[in-house]
Amino acid sequence: MPGEHPIAVRGLDHIVLRVADLNAMIAFYGEVLGCPVERRLDELGLVQLRAGHSLIDLVPVDGTLGREGGAAPGVGGRNLDHLCLRIEPFDEAAIRRHLEAHGVDAGPLASRYGAEGDGPSIYLLDPERNTVELKGPPYPR
């Protein structure tokens, strides 16, 4: 149809994180956030975790793919501002209990705007200090 945009984005397909400690990151995203490993290509240096309809790709900086990206992320420079994972249901107390059980500190609850509008949101850090936003459903209109 005339006037339609040729690229119809439906959501986040995947995000790629360059990592220094692959096992810590698999444990965090797998055990703490419930994103299971879907595929491993160890010879290439790629682990893909399922995050709902999306993927989180972990690329060790010392692997084949990782070496192409240069030095590991550090305090002086980030490869990512934050990634946002849309979650539902959003039970703040249950989320906080779960995170605390895994030794993860979370920031205060805030209303933040996302792809579906304003809704509840909590920020936390993964083991390599990437900011992860856990975002609930939009508030009723």
Secondary structure, DSSP 4 states (H G I P E B T S, - for coil): -TT--S----S--EEEEEES-HHHHHHIIIIIT---EEEEETTTTEEEEEETTEEEEEEETTSHHHHHT-SPPBTTB-S-SEEEEE-SS--HHHHHHHHHHTT--B---EEEEETTEEEEEEEEE-TT--EEEEE-PPPP-
